[in-house]
């Protein structure tokens, strides 16, 4: 009687175990791949991050390992470290990033000569355009529009002036398509840009204005092309076929062993 009971127990285990293994394999959740893109240093070494809606200095501090005080003082924020969505802030300084391969040459953006205007209180105006370089030649054509969502900054070499703006699409077709910095004191300045996600630069993203004079208007253009992403099946959305095959093999093996044990018992 005990031997027969042991045989029945073994048969049940052989039948149930493969089914249980297969159920676990099929019920396993697909792996989730969380993507996070860390900002890389621009050609001038500055690391810029565009603030997303609802983000705080503390959240950005925890994400990139920089102190809240560093974010506040470096970006000239108020005592509460108040952020505005869409604003590019500096979160550190690193080595220049490698240039992305793009078709055509990579010319240096050349500012338009300052336009003689009446004095505006000892200050100048610097306008910056981030445009979609459709043909990749690094020179803006009349049909190449502005790019929204990028960041441009103007910083004096002495550190006494530093401002950052986010590029937008102007609703007025007759308006200047870029963004302008007003009330710029005389001196030497570095103009830099950061392209939004999905774009590769077709020009260098930094330029030095050696002599900004009061009453002058300076234009600097930076180009970028839309990045082409390779298509392919999404990761983590399918079960492994090997695990399914192994489960089926175990299942068939268990059924075969069960039939064999039943026939032995009948003899």
C-alpha positions, 0 to 999 in steps of 0.5 A: 500500500505504501509503495503504491501511494509513493508511486501515485505521489511521484506521478502527480509531481511529474505531471504538476511540476512542468505545468507549474514551471510553464505557468511561471514562465508565461506569467513573468512580467516583461522587463521594463527598461527605464531610459534616462538621458544625462546631459553632456558637457557642451563644447564650452564645458558647461553642462546645461539641463532644461527644467521640466514642469513641476521639477524643483531644485531638490529633485535636480540635485538628487538626480545629478548629485549637485547641491541645491546651493550650487544650482541656486547660486550658479544660476542666480536664482532667488532664496527659494531656488524657484525654477521655471519650466523650459529654462536651461540651468547649469548643473556643472562643468565638464569636458567638451562633448564629442561632435556628432557626425553630420553630413556636410561641413561644420563651419563656425557661426559668424555673427553679423556685423553690429548695426549702427543704432542710436545709443541705448544707455550704454548697452547692446543687444545680442540675438541668437537663432537656433535653426533647422539646418535642412541641408546640413551645410551649416549656413542658414537658408531662407526656408530653414525655420527656427527650432523650439525647445533648445537653450541659448546662453550669453555669458561675459568672460568676466562673469559679471553677466550671464543669462539663459533663454529657451528657444521658441517659435515666434507667432509673428512671421515678421518677427525675428525668429530667434531670442534676444538678450537686451541691456548687454554691457560692453565687453567680451562674451561667450554665446553658447547653445544646447540643441533639444532631444532629437537633434544633432548640431551641424555647427559648433555650439559656442562662439566668442564675441570679442568686442560688444559695444554699446548701441550695437546689435549682434546676431549669432546663428547655430544650426542643427538637424533632426536625428534619425532614430533606427527602428526596431522591436521594443525591448522587454515586450516579448517573452523568451521563446527558449523558456516557452520551449523548455516548458513544453518539453518538461510538460511532455516529459511529465505526461510521458513519465506519468503514462509509463508509471500507470502502465507499470502499476497495471502489470 
